[in-house]
Amino acid sequence: MKKIMILLVLATFSLPLIGQAHTTLSSSSPAEGEVMVEPLEEVVLTFGTVIEQGSSMTLESEGTSYEFDEITLSDSVMTGSLSEELPNAAYTIRWEIIGADGHPIEGEVPFELNVEAVAEEPAAEEAETEEEPTTEEAVVETETPAEEENAVQPAEDEGNSMITVFLVVALLAVAFIAYRLLKKK
């Protein structure tokens, strides 16, 4: 009976570690759901683990696949560079990585490209000169997207923590029931 209890306790503490063995995408540029107003020159994906050779990504839009000129891997970051200018449209970055544990993980990041036409830029610049924000306002505006991205990160981490807590509680309940059943015999 002691052996069963020891096994249950070991299983209880090892399951949260097993659940966290796979990693997810930590951040991306462009971010999920972002509307890009400047031409896309590179895609940067950052993961929660070191990624291995053989990891890849593609860029797709309305059934058309666009090739990256080069894809580089550096620890937990995968960067793809583009030389051709992409048309305005909705895009999806499809990625597949091989994590440090050797398991393939895949996902996608949808975003939109909406670059204004060159002819429209002079009119937009004239309107901006009339209502240029002060330096302080410009700093606040440029910091806002980064703050929003950081605000999303804790929610993902919090979700993983909640899953871990739930698994531990469920396993403790199973261990307690098994203990009570074995004690009656």
C-alpha positions in Angstrom: 0.0 0.0 0.0 2.9 2.4 0.7 4.3 1.7 -2.7 1.0 2.7 -4.3 0.9 5.9 -2.3 4.5 6.7 -3.3 3.7 6.1 -7.0 0.6 8.3 -6.7 2.5 11.1 -5.1 5.3 10.9 -7.7 2.7 10.9 -10.5 1.0 13.9 -8.9 4.2 16.0 -8.9 5.4 14.8 -12.3 2.3 15.6 -14.4 2.5 19.3 -14.1 6.1 19.1 -15.5 4.9 16.9 -18.3 2.2 19.4 -19.2 4.7 22.2 -19.4 7.2 20.3 -21.5 5.8 21.7 -24.7 6.2 25.4 -25.4 4.2 28.0 -27.1 4.8 31.1 -29.1 5.8 33.9 -26.7 5.6 36.8 -29.1 5.6 37.7 -32.7 6.2 40.6 -35.0 3.8 41.2 -36.6 1.6 40.4 -33.6 -1.5 38.3 -33.9 -4.4 40.4 -35.3 -2.1 43.4 -36.0 -2.8 45.6 -39.0 0.5 46.6 -40.5 0.6 50.0 -42.2 4.2 49.8 -43.3 5.7 47.2 -45.8 6.7 43.9 -44.1 10.4 43.2 -44.4 10.8 40.5 -41.8 8.8 38.2 -39.5 10.2 37.5 -36.0 8.8 34.7 -33.9 10.0 34.2 -30.3 9.3 30.9 -28.4 9.5 29.8 -24.8 12.3 27.3 -25.5 15.3 26.8 -27.7 14.2 25.8 -31.2 16.1 23.2 -33.2 17.2 23.0 -36.8 14.4 21.8 -39.0 12.0 24.4 -37.7 10.2 26.4 -40.4 7.6 29.0 -41.2 5.6 30.1 -44.3 3.5 33.1 -45.2 0.2 32.6 -46.8 -2.6 34.8 -48.2 -5.8 33.7 -50.0 -4.3 30.5 -51.2 -1.0 32.0 -52.2 2.2 31.1 -50.4 5.1 33.6 -50.2 8.6 32.4 -49.7 11.0 33.9 -47.2 14.4 34.8 -48.7 16.1 33.5 -45.5 15.0 31.9 -42.3 17.4 32.1 -39.4 17.3 30.4 -36.0 18.9 31.8 -32.9 18.1 30.1 -29.6 14.4 30.8 -29.1 13.9 33.2 -32.0 13.1 32.4 -35.7 13.4 35.3 -38.2 12.3 35.2 -41.8 13.3 38.0 -44.2 11.4 39.1 -47.2 12.6 41.1 -50.2 9.5 41.3 -52.3 6.8 43.9 -51.4 3.5 42.2 -50.5 0.1 43.4 -51.6 -2.4 44.6 -49.0 -4.3 41.6 -47.8 -4.9 39.3 -44.8 -2.0 37.0 -44.1 -1.2 34.0 -41.9 2.2 33.0 -40.7 2.2 29.2 -40.3 5.1 27.9 -38.2 6.3 24.6 -37.1 9.2 24.2 -34.6 11.1 21.4 -33.1 11.5 22.2 -29.4 14.3 21.2 -27.1 12.3 18.1 -26.1 12.3 17.0 -29.8 8.5 17.2 -30.2 7.2 19.2 -33.2 4.8 22.0 -32.3 2.9 24.1 -34.8 0.7 27.2 -34.9 -0.3 30.2 -36.8 -0.3 34.0 -36.5 -2.9 35.9 -38.5 -2.4 39.6 -39.4 -3.3 42.1 -42.0 -1.2 44.3 -44.3 -2.7 47.6 -45.2 0.0 49.9 -46.6 -1.3 53.2 -48.0 -0.6 53.9 -51.6 2.3 56.3 -52.4 0.0 58.9 -54.0 -2.0 59.2 -50.8 1.0 59.8 -48.6 1.5 63.6 -49.4 -2.1 64.4 -48.4 -1.7 62.4 -45.2 1.6 64.2 -44.4 -0.1 67.6 -44.8 -2.8 66.6 -42.4 -0.3 65.4 -39.9 1.7 68.6 -39.9 -1.3 70.5 -38.8 -1.9 68.3 -35.8 1.5 67.0 -34.8 1.5 65.6 -31.3 4.0 66.9 -28.7 7.0 64.9 -28.0 5.5 63.5 -24.8 2.3 62.4 -26.7 4.4 60.8 -29.4 6.4 58.8 -26.8 3.1 57.6 -25.1 1.7 56.6 -28.5 4.8 54.6 -29.4 4.8 52.8 -26.1 1.2 51.7 -26.2 1.6 48.7 -28.6 4.4 47.3 -26.5 2.4 47.7 -23.3 -0.6 45.9 -24.9 1.7 43.1 -26.0 3.1 42.8 -22.5 -0.4 42.8 -21.1 -1.3 39.7 -23.2 1.7 37.7 -22.0 0.7 37.3 -18.3 -2.7 36.0 -19.4 -1.0 33.1 -21.2 1.3 32.4 -18.3 -1.7 32.6 -15.9 -3.6 30.1 -18.0 -0.7 27.6 -17.8 -0.5 28.1 -14.1 -4.3 27.5 -13.7 -4.0 24.2 -15.7 -1.1 23.1 -13.5 -3.0 23.9 -10.3 -6.1 22.1 -11.7 -4.0 19.0 -12.5 -2.4 18.9 -9.1 -5.8 19.2 -7.3 -7.3 16.5 -9.5 -4.5 14.1 -8.9 -4.6 14.8 -5.2 -8.3 13.9 -5.2 -7.6 10.7 -7.1 -4.8 9.8 -4.7 -7.1 10.5 -1.7 -9.9 8.3 -3.2 -7.4 5.5 -4.0 -6.1 5.7 -0.4 -9.6 5.5 1.1 -10.5 2.5 -1.1 -7.3 0.7 -0.2 -7.7 1.5 3.5 -11.2 -0.1 3.5 -9.7 -3.4 2.2 
